[in-house]
Every structure is written in C-alpha cells, then in structure tokens.
Amino acid sequence: MSLTKNKAVNEWVNEMAAMTKPDGIVWIDGSEAQLGALRKESLATGEITALDPEKLPGCFLHRSAVNDVARVEHKTFICSRREEDAGPTNNWTAPDEMYAKLRKLYGGCMKGRTMYVIPFSMAVPESPFAKFGVELTDSIYVVLNMAIMTRTGIRVLKCLDSSASPSDFTRGLHSKAGIDEENRYIAHFPEDNTIWSINSGYGGNALLGKKCLALRIASYIGRKEGWMAEHMLILGIENPNGEIRYLAAAFPSACGKTNLAMLIPPEAYRKKGYKIWCVGDDIAWLRVGSDGRLWAVNPEAGFFGVAPGTNMKSNPNALLSCRKNSIFTNVVHNLDDNTVWWEGLDKTPPKNALNWKGEKWDCTDGSKGAHPNSRFTAPASQCPCISGEFETPQGVPLSALVFGGRRARTAPLVYQSRDWDHGVFVGSIMASETTAAASGAVGVVRRDPMAMLPFCGYHMGDYFAHWLDMGKRIPNPPKIFNVNWFRTDGKGNFIWPGYGENMRVLEWIIKRAFGEAGAVESPIGRLPEPGDINREGLDLPLQTLKELLTVDRDLWREEAKEIRAFYSKFGDKLPSKLNDELARLEKNLA
C-alpha cells in the first residue's frame, strides 16, 4: 500500500513494478519497527548474520557474491542525449539504446521477490540543499544500508509532497537480478534524473543515493542550478578560543581522506584546546550563501568506509563509529567471539574464522581474510568527533578548499594557489602515483581532477568551466590549497609522519585563509616558510621540513608536459583560462 498521494511517485512505482513483476511491494516508512522486521527476515534467509550483542550491539555481517565486490567503472554509463555532453572520461550510450537494453534485463527480474520502495533525502530533508529520491530495490541489504546512509521514509515523502515541485525527484531502480557480471550495468540518465542499476548487490553500485545521485546526477543538477557537488570531506578546526573554522578537501582513493576527516590532533595541540569536528568524510554539496561565502553540507547520513587498514592508530574515530548499529561487508568472521576482523585492525588475526567468502580461513597461509574493498556502514551520528552542525540545514561556511594526491617527489607538503582561477588549475591537475613493488620503480601518474574523474556526470571540460564560473559568483570565496603527505626520500620512505600530524599543515592553511600566517612565492604557488609549520612535539628536523617544501623545477617541467598532454583530451571544451594558467606555470619554471 502506497504511503503517498504523490501522483508522479505512484505512477512511476507502478510502471516499474509492471516491468519487473515483483510478488509484492513494501513501502519503507523509516520506522525502527519496520527495519527490525526486515533484519529478522534477512537473518532467516542468511543474507546477514547477527554479531555478538555485547561486543558489537546491533551489528551484522554480510557477504556479497564473489564476483560483486566493488564499483564497476567500465559498466557505469552517463546516458546523456548527446555523446559530447558525457565527455571523453565517461562511458556513453544513447538513452534510448540503454533503456531498451535494460528493459529486457529488468523484465520479470523481481518475480518471486519483494520490491521495496525507499523514499530518501540527500541532506536534511528540510534543508535548502536537499534533493529527494525514490529507490526501488529487491534487496533488504540495500534497504538496511540506505536507512543508515540517507534519511528515509514518511518524513521524506511529506517534504517531497509539500515542495513546489512534487514530481522533481530522482528515480532510482535497482535489482540484484541474477548478479550476472556480464549484464551488470549502472546507468545514469541526467536529463531524466534517473538511475538504473542491475545485476549488482555491492553498495557502490546499489546504494543509489551515494556516488550515483550525490555525485554523478547532482554534479549535473548543480551545474544547471548554480551549485557544486564534490567528492570532498568537510571538517571543522576548533582553536583554543573556541572558534571553529571549516574546510573541505578532495583526495583520490588511498590518500587518507577518511583519516583526515576524523583526525585527532597531536598531544601538543590537544593540550592547548584544539579539536577537529567531522562534518563529512566523502561528499560535499556547496552553495553560495546570502553572506557571500561558500557553504557546505554533507548530503549523507552515514559512513560507507573501507575496513582494511582502519585501526586505533590510523583512525580511532572511524573504528569507534562502527562499534554498534553497523553493517560489515566482506570482512573476516571471528567464530570464537562472533565479532569481525580485517587486515590492519590489529596484529592478532583470529585462529578460528571464516574469510570474506565464508570459507574456513587459516591466517598463516598467506591469504587475505578480508576483501581489500571490504566495508563498514555506520551512522555518522555515532562518530565521537561528529560536528554539532551535522544536522544544520544551512551547512557550514568554508574558509578553505584543499586538493591532494600521492606524489613521491613532485608536489611539496603544502602550497596555496594565487587566486580562485589558479586554484581551479591546481585542482584540475591533481594526480597520484602508483609504485611497482616488484621492481621498485615508480609507476604511472593517474590524473584525477578534483578527485571527480569517475564521478562527474557530464563533460570534464564543462566541469572545469563551472568551477571557474562559480568563482565569479562567490563574493567571499574560500582560499585554495594543495597538500601532499606522501613525499619520499631516496630509499622510498615517507618523510612526513602523516595521520594526526597533518594538523600542523591544516593549522597553516586555516591561518592563511584568515591572513594570520605568512607565505613566500614560488613558481607553482605560495609556500609556507619552514618556520611557519609548527614542529612543537614533532621529531622532524628543520632541514627535513625544508626538503618537504622544495619545488624541483626539473620535475615540474616534466609535470607541465604531462599536464598539457592530459588537457589535450578535452579539446575545445577545455577553458582557455586553464591553458593560460599552464602557460604561466611553464613561464615561471623557465
């Protein structure tokens, strides 16, 4: 029975049900009673396993299919009406062609199953940032995860029904179907505000509020409406005076994004009263406020974090966040105490355990117990350092934007852009390096502008232009910086200690944003003097810090050549301003 009188919602649900032919339809009302009943049903079928109620209260373990453990970028499509609008970095198929292909796969795919109707909101439903969606799915696992990751249920329908455009919602259709790898598709139709996902049960492909709506579709909508959807964490830095200043930061994968979002300041800072408050660990929606500043919200309600490597040293706040009311996917099941484990959690793997596939696992045989992309889904409200502004509808004002990558020698520890346009250039050239462990050689440089390459719902050239246009709309824009925690010495060892010590760099960034710290000009931007980075309580010689802040002109000349080659992908769509910034860099290095 429908929970809404919204004609557009009901007609669409009925249309999709006629195609997929479920045995029944259940509307998700967001109540704990209903979710509890679904958990019991999922426990009975073995889809989830209950964990120890004392050590991990309200927590469950789930295993996905062995062929379904990560996002499938090669099967992810932007189906804009014109191929040129999708751009060279997205997979494209014409909408009519993709709809026709997928309708055949969806035909009767929910026979013998229940269709769950999930009304959900990205951002607080009453927020001016909020965007509403309805996801249809045949997976209870998806329902339970969406209830953690988004705001769901009747509250959302009431807001949608009372909005000026009750038919304006993202239409998300998901089915596990047969978990058929060959026929797995995650298709986005930006002009139709529609997402169709089939043959995957993995979160990144099946939780349609996350990357699908909050980035790919939202980036398209944001460009039309004059705001930005970005792959960014949001954090607040509270100084000893009790003043909180906010920044947002974008990093490619494996660059410590979640760790930074939940950073614990070094002891010397904590004693003075410094604190870090997490607003979001993955996605930020940015709008110009009435005060002329850029304001940000985290559209999500939970964390979908990578488990391996998360521990009490690397990210205690993340670990504490998932100690209750959480779902663990593809980790080790410790049978002795009915808890979970993963590589990097601690140095004592369980002796009586099942691996992520559900097989008996011997920790001494050299095999991985948890999948490298295993996950935990946890309510953000449980994070010990969650910001008091997390549920604030208007979001938080940003003083700085930070880009970063993993570079062994090229990028210094930190530098500031000269202005907004130069900052867009800095974001557009973001990159990370991989290392070939067998040979010790540095591998290829992978460009990932603003960490958005897999998540932008339209042409990246137009995306750069939107960033430049936004700079003209923000009377009081945040300052833009670049960081690199991953400089190495001649032996490949990291020079900067990272983790909580990154607070020292954040302090300089936020002081620069308020004109409270100095800087010196360099060919690539503004650098701190070595003495501007606080080394109190840090065993790092001044000479080493000087090395971290050096700019090697020869390396940057090679970098400029690579940037020019990368820019050539975007043809006439590349804004001339970015070419001008590249030419200025080349001139500065000459």
C-alpha positions in Angstrom: 0.0 0.0 0.0 1.4 3.4 -1.0 2.5 5.9 1.6 1.9 8.9 -0.6 -0.7 10.6 -2.7 2.0 12.0 -4.9 0.8 11.1 -8.4 4.2 11.2 -10.0 5.7 8.8 -7.4 2.8 6.4 -7.5 2.7 6.3 -11.3 6.4 5.6 -11.6 6.4 2.9 -8.9 3.5 1.2 -10.7 5.2 1.4 -14.1 8.5 -0.1 -12.7 6.5 -2.9 -10.9 4.7 -3.8 -14.1 8.1 -4.2 -15.8 9.9 -6.1 -13.0 6.9 -8.1 -11.8 7.6 -8.4 -8.0 5.4 -10.7 -5.9 4.7 -7.8 -3.6 5.5 -4.1 -2.9 6.6 -2.8 0.5 7.0 0.9 1.2 9.8 1.9 3.6 8.4 4.2 6.3 11.7 4.7 8.1 10.4 3.3 11.4 12.7 1.1 13.6 9.8 -1.4 13.9 9.8 -2.0 10.1 13.6 -2.1 9.9 13.7 -4.6 12.8 11.3 -6.9 11.0 13.4 -6.7 7.8 16.5 -7.6 9.8 14.8 -10.6 11.2 13.7 -11.7 7.7 17.3 -11.2 6.3 18.7 -13.2 9.3 16.3 -16.0 8.5 17.5 -16.2 4.9 21.2 -15.9 5.8 21.6 -12.7 3.9 23.1 -11.2 7.1 24.5 -12.7 10.3 24.0 -11.2 13.7 27.2 -10.4 15.6 27.9 -10.5 19.4 25.2 -8.3 21.0 27.5 -7.2 23.8 30.7 -6.5 21.9 29.0 -5.3 18.7 25.4 -4.4 19.6 23.1 -4.0 16.7 25.8 -5.1 14.2 25.6 -7.5 11.3 27.9 -9.2 8.8 27.1 -9.5 5.1 28.9 -11.3 2.3 28.4 -10.2 -1.3 28.8 -12.5 -4.3 32.4 -13.3 -5.1 32.1 -11.6 -8.5 30.4 -8.5 -7.0 32.8 -6.7 -4.6 33.5 -3.2 -6.0 32.3 -0.4 -8.2 32.3 -1.3 -11.9 33.6 1.8 -13.7 33.7 0.0 -17.1 30.0 -0.8 -16.7 29.0 2.7 -15.4 27.4 4.9 -18.1 26.4 8.6 -18.4 23.5 8.3 -20.9 23.1 12.0 -21.9 21.2 12.6 -25.2 24.4 13.9 -26.9 27.6 12.0 -26.6 29.7 15.2 -26.4 27.9 16.1 -23.1 29.2 12.9 -21.4 32.8 13.7 -22.5 35.9 11.6 -23.1 36.3 10.4 -19.5 32.8 8.8 -19.2 31.3 5.7 -20.8 28.4 6.8 -23.0 25.4 5.1 -24.6 22.4 6.8 -26.2 19.5 6.9 -23.7 17.0 5.1 -25.9 19.5 2.3 -26.7 20.4 1.9 -23.0 16.7 1.9 -21.8 15.9 -0.7 -24.5 18.8 -3.0 -23.4 18.0 -2.6 -19.7 14.2 -3.2 -20.1 15.0 -6.6 -21.4 17.1 -7.4 -18.3 14.6 -5.9 -15.9 11.7 -7.8 -17.5 10.3 -10.0 -14.7 13.5 -9.8 -12.8 11.7 -9.5 -9.4 9.4 -12.5 -9.8 9.4 -14.4 -6.5 10.8 -11.3 -4.7 9.5 -8.2 -2.9 10.0 -4.7 -4.3 11.0 -2.3 -1.6 10.2 1.4 -2.2 12.7 3.6 -0.4 11.8 7.4 -0.3 15.1 9.1 0.7 16.6 12.5 1.1 20.2 13.6 0.4 20.9 16.2 3.1 18.5 17.1 5.8 15.0 17.0 4.2 14.2 20.5 5.4 17.4 21.9 4.1 17.7 24.2 1.0 20.4 21.8 -0.2 18.0 18.7 0.0 17.4 16.5 -3.1 14.8 13.8 -2.9 14.9 10.3 -4.4 13.0 7.1 -4.5 14.9 3.9 -4.9 13.2 0.7 -5.8 15.1 -2.5 -4.9 14.7 -6.2 -4.3 17.5 -6.3 -1.7 16.9 -6.0 2.0 20.6 -5.4 2.4 20.2 -2.3 0.3 17.2 -1.1 2.4 19.2 -1.5 5.6 22.2 0.3 4.2 20.1 3.1 2.7 18.5 3.6 6.2 22.0 4.3 7.6 23.4 6.3 4.7 20.4 8.5 4.0 17.3 10.0 5.6 14.4 7.7 4.6 10.7 7.2 5.0 7.5 9.2 5.6 9.4 12.3 6.7 10.9 12.5 3.2 7.6 11.9 1.4 6.0 14.7 3.4 8.7 17.1 2.3 8.5 16.0 -1.3 4.7 16.3 -1.4 4.8 19.8 0.1 7.6 21.0 -2.2 7.0 23.4 -5.1 7.8 20.5 -7.5 6.4 17.3 -6.1 7.4 15.4 -9.3 11.0 16.6 -9.0 12.7 13.5 -7.6 15.5 11.1 -8.7 14.0 7.9 -9.9 16.3 5.0 -8.9 15.7 1.4 -10.0 17.9 -1.4 -8.6 17.7 -5.1 -8.9 20.1 -7.8 -8.0 18.6 -9.8 -10.8 21.0 -12.8 -11.2 24.2 -11.0 -10.1 25.3 -11.6 -13.7 28.7 -9.9 -14.2 28.3 -9.7 -18.0 24.9 -8.0 -17.7 25.8 -5.6 -14.9 25.1 -2.0 -15.6 24.9 1.2 -13.6 23.3 3.7 -16.0 22.7 7.4 -15.3 20.2 9.4 -17.4 21.0 13.0 -16.3 18.3 14.8 -18.3 15.7 12.3 -16.9 17.0 12.5 -13.3 17.0 8.7 -13.4 19.4 5.9 -12.4 19.0 2.2 -13.3 21.3 -0.4 -11.7 21.1 -4.1 -12.3 23.0 -7.3 -11.5 25.0 -6.0 -8.6 24.3 -6.0 -4.9 27.5 -4.2 -3.9 27.0 -0.9 -2.1 28.8 1.4 -4.5 26.6 0.1 -7.4 23.4 -0.5 -5.4 23.1 2.3 -2.9 21.8 4.8 -5.5 21.9 7.8 -3.1 25.7 7.7 -2.8 28.0 8.1 -5.8 25.1 7.8 -8.3 22.9 10.6 -7.1 25.1 12.6 -4.7 27.9 13.0 -7.3 27.0 12.0 -10.9 23.5 13.2 -11.0 24.0 16.0 -8.5 27.0 17.4 -10.4 24.8 17.7 -13.5 22.0 19.3 -11.5 24.4 21.6 -9.6 25.8 23.0 -12.9 22.2 23.8 -14.1 21.2 25.3 -10.7 24.5 27.1 -9.8 25.9 25.0 -7.1 28.5 22.2 -6.8 28.5 18.5 -5.9 32.0 17.5 -4.9 33.9 14.4 -3.8 35.1 16.2 -0.6 35.4 15.7 3.1 34.3 18.5 5.4 35.9 19.2 8.7 35.9 22.0 11.3 39.0 23.1 13.2 38.3 24.5 16.7 41.0 26.7 18.1 41.8 27.4 21.8 39.4 30.4 21.7 36.5 28.1 20.8 36.2 29.4 17.3 35.5 26.8 14.6 36.7 27.3 11.0 35.7 24.9 8.2 37.4 23.5 5.2 36.6 20.9 2.5 39.2 18.6 0.9 39.3 16.3 -2.1 41.6 13.4 -2.4 41.8 10.4 -4.8 41.5 6.9 -3.3 44.2 5.7 -1.0 45.2 9.2 0.1 43.9 9.2 3.6 40.6 11.1 3.1 38.5 9.5 5.8 41.5 9.6 8.2 41.8 13.3 7.7 38.1 13.9 8.1 38.3 12.3 11.6 41.8 13.4 12.5 42.8 13.6 16.2 45.2 16.5 16.8 48.7 15.8 18.2 49.0 15.9 22.0 50.6 19.4 22.0 47.6 20.7 20.1 45.1 18.9 22.3 46.6 20.3 25.4 46.1 23.8 24.0 42.4 23.1 23.3 42.5 22.4 19.5 39.8 20.0 18.3 38.7 18.6 14.9 35.0 18.1 14.1 33.9 15.9 11.3 31.0 17.1 9.1 31.5 14.6 6.3 34.1 12.1 5.1 33.2 11.7 1.4 30.8 14.1 -0.3 30.1 17.8 -0.1 27.4 19.9 -1.7 28.5 23.6 -2.0 26.3 26.7 -2.4 26.8 30.4 -2.2 25.2 31.8 1.0 23.4 35.1 1.5 26.6 36.3 3.2 28.7 35.8 0.0 30.6 32.8 1.4 30.6 29.3 0.1 28.6 26.9 2.4 28.8 23.2 2.5 26.6 20.2 3.7 27.3 16.5 3.8 24.3 15.0 1.9 24.9 11.6 3.5 23.8 10.4 7.0 26.4 7.7 7.4 29.8 6.4 6.6 30.5 3.7 4.0 34.1 3.2 4.9 36.9 0.8 3.8 37.7 -1.6 6.6 41.2 -2.8 5.9 43.8 -0.5 7.5 41.3 1.1 9.8 42.6 0.7 13.4 43.0 2.6 16.6 46.2 4.3 15.3 45.1 5.2 11.7 41.6 6.3 12.5 40.2 5.6 16.0 37.1 7.7 15.4 36.1 5.6 12.4 36.6 2.4 14.4 34.6 3.7 17.3 31.8 4.8 14.9 31.2 1.2 13.8 31.1 -0.5 17.2 27.3 -0.5 17.2 24.3 -0.4 14.8 26.6 -1.1 11.8 26.8 -3.4 8.9 30.1 -5.1 7.9 30.5 -6.4 4.4 33.2 -8.9 3.2 35.3 -8.9 6.4 36.6 -11.9 8.4 34.1 -13.5 10.8 35.8 -14.4 14.1 33.9 -17.5 15.2 35.4 -17.7 18.7 33.7 -14.5 19.9 31.3 -13.8 17.0 33.0 -10.5 16.0 34.7 -9.3 12.9 38.4 -8.7 11.8 40.3 -7.4 8.9 43.9 -6.9 7.9 45.3 -3.9 9.7 42.8 -4.0 12.5 45.4 -5.4 14.9 48.4 -7.8 14.8 46.4 -10.8 16.2 44.2 -12.4 13.5 41.7 -14.9 14.8 42.6 -18.5 14.6 39.0 -19.9 14.3 37.5 -17.8 11.5 35.8 -17.6 8.1 37.2 -15.4 5.4 35.1 -12.9 3.4 33.9 -15.7 1.1 32.6 -17.7 4.1 35.3 -20.3 3.8 37.3 -21.6 6.8 40.4 -19.4 6.9 43.9 -20.1 8.2 45.6 -16.8 9.0 49.1 -18.4 8.5 48.6 -19.5 4.8 49.3 -16.0 3.4 45.8 -15.4 2.0 43.8 -12.3 2.8 40.9 -12.9 5.2 39.0 -9.7 4.4 38.5 -8.4 0.9 40.7 -5.4 0.2 37.5 -3.4 -0.5 35.6 -4.7 2.5 33.4 -2.1 4.1 31.5 -0.9 7.2 28.3 1.1 7.1 27.9 3.2 10.2 25.6 6.1 11.3 27.6 9.3 11.2 25.9 10.3 14.4 27.9 7.7 16.2 31.3 9.3 15.3 32.9 10.6 18.5 34.0 13.8 16.7 30.8 14.4 14.6 30.2 18.1 14.3 27.4 19.8 16.2 26.5 21.3 12.8 26.0 17.9 11.1 22.2 18.3 11.1 22.1 22.0 10.5 20.1 22.6 7.3 22.2 25.6 6.0 25.5 23.7 6.4 28.8 25.3 7.4 30.8 28.2 5.8 34.1 27.2 4.2 37.3 29.2 4.6 39.5 26.8 2.6 39.3 24.2 -0.1 42.1 21.6 -0.2 43.3 19.3 -3.0 45.8 16.5 -2.6 47.4 13.5 -4.2 50.1 10.9 -3.7 53.3 12.2 -5.2 56.8 10.8 -4.3 58.9 13.8 -5.3 57.0 16.4 -7.3 54.5 18.2 -5.1 55.6 19.9 -1.8 54.0 19.3 1.5 51.6 22.2 1.0 51.2 25.2 -1.2 48.5 27.8 -1.8 47.0 29.0 -5.1 47.4 32.6 -6.0 43.7 33.1 -6.6 40.5 31.2 -7.4 41.3 30.6 -11.1 44.8 29.4 -10.2 43.1 27.1 -7.6 40.9 25.6 -10.2 44.0 24.9 -12.2 45.6 23.2 -9.2 42.6 21.0 -8.7 42.4 20.1 -12.4 46.0 18.7 -12.4 45.5 16.5 -9.3 47.3 13.2 -9.6 48.6 10.2 -7.7 51.4 7.8 -8.5 51.4 4.0 -8.1 54.6 2.1 -7.3 55.6 -1.2 -8.8 56.7 -3.1 -5.7 58.5 -5.9 -7.6 60.9 -3.6 -9.4 60.7 -0.6 -7.0 60.0 1.6 -10.0 57.6 4.5 -9.8 54.6 3.6 -11.9 52.2 5.7 -13.9 50.8 9.1 -12.8 47.0 8.9 -12.8 45.3 12.2 -13.2 42.1 12.6 -11.2 40.9 16.3 -11.3 39.3 17.3 -8.1 39.1 13.5 -7.3 36.0 13.6 -9.6 37.1 11.8 -12.7 34.9 8.7 -12.1 32.0 10.7 -10.6 31.4 13.7 -12.8 28.0 13.3 -14.6 29.0 15.4 -17.6 32.0 16.6 -19.7 35.0 17.4 -17.5 35.8 20.4 -19.7 32.4 21.8 -18.8 33.0 20.8 -15.2 36.2 23.0 -15.1 34.2 25.8 -16.7 31.6 25.5 -14.0 34.3 25.8 -11.3 35.6 29.0 -13.0 32.1 30.4 -13.2 31.4 29.7 -9.6 34.4 31.8 -8.7 32.6 34.8 -10.2 29.5 34.1 -8.1 31.2 33.9 -4.7 31.9 37.4 -3.3 34.0 35.9 -0.4 35.5 32.7 -1.8 37.5 30.2 0.2 41.2 30.1 -0.4 42.5 27.0 -2.3 45.5 24.8 -1.3 47.2 21.6 -2.3 48.8 19.1 0.1 50.9 16.0 -0.4 51.5 13.8 2.7 53.5 11.3 0.6 56.9 12.8 -0.3 59.6 10.1 0.0 63.4 10.0 0.5 65.9 8.3 -1.8 65.0 4.9 -0.3 61.3 5.3 -0.8 60.4 6.0 2.8 57.8 8.6 3.7 59.3 11.8 5.0 56.2 13.3 6.6 54.7 11.3 9.5 51.1 11.9 8.4 48.0 10.9 10.4 47.4 13.3 13.3 50.5 15.3 12.5 48.6 16.6 9.4 47.0 19.0 11.8 50.2 21.1 11.6 49.6 21.7 7.9 45.9 22.3 8.4 46.8 25.0 11.0 48.9 26.9 8.5 46.1 26.5 5.8 43.4 27.9 8.0 45.6 30.7 9.3 46.5 31.6 5.7 42.7 31.7 4.9 42.3 34.4 7.6 45.5 36.3 6.8 47.2 35.2 10.0 50.3 33.4 8.6 52.9 34.3 6.0 53.9 32.7 2.7 56.6 33.0 0.0 56.1 33.0 -3.7 57.3 30.0 -5.8 56.9 29.0 -9.4 53.8 26.9 -8.5 52.1 29.0 -5.8 52.6 30.3 -2.3 54.6 28.2 0.1 55.0 28.4 3.9 58.4 29.3 5.3 59.7 26.2 7.1 59.3 28.0 10.4 55.6 28.6 9.6 54.9 24.9 10.2 54.6 24.2 14.0 57.1 21.5 14.9 56.4 21.5 18.7 56.4 17.9 19.9 57.4 16.6 16.5 60.7 14.8 15.9 61.3 16.3 12.5 64.5 18.3 11.8 64.1 21.7 10.3 66.2 20.6 7.3 63.8 17.8 6.6 60.9 20.2 6.6 62.8 22.5 4.2 63.2 19.4 1.9 59.4 18.8 2.1 58.7 22.3 0.9 61.2 22.4 -2.0 60.0 22.8 -5.6 62.2 20.8 -8.1 62.0 22.8 -11.3 63.1 19.9 -13.5 60.4 17.7 -12.2 57.8 20.4 -12.6 58.9 21.0 -16.2 58.2 17.3 -16.9 54.9 17.7 -15.0 53.9 20.6 -17.2 54.4 18.4 -20.3 52.2 15.7 -18.8 49.5 18.3 -17.9 49.5 19.6 -21.5 49.0 16.1 -22.8 46.2 15.4 -20.3 44.5 18.7 -21.2 44.5 17.7 -24.9 41.8 15.1 -24.1 39.2 17.8 -23.6 39.7 19.6 -26.9 37.8 22.8 -27.4 35.9 22.2 -24.2 39.0 23.0 -22.1 38.5 26.5 -20.7 41.2 28.9 -22.1 41.8 30.1 -18.6 43.4 26.8 -17.7 45.6 26.9 -20.7 46.7 30.3 -19.6 47.5 29.0 -16.1 49.5 26.2 -17.6 51.4 28.7 -19.8 52.1 30.8 -16.7 53.5 27.8 -14.9 55.8 27.0 -17.8 57.0 30.6 -17.9 57.6 30.5 -14.1 59.7 27.4 -14.5 61.8 28.6 -17.4 
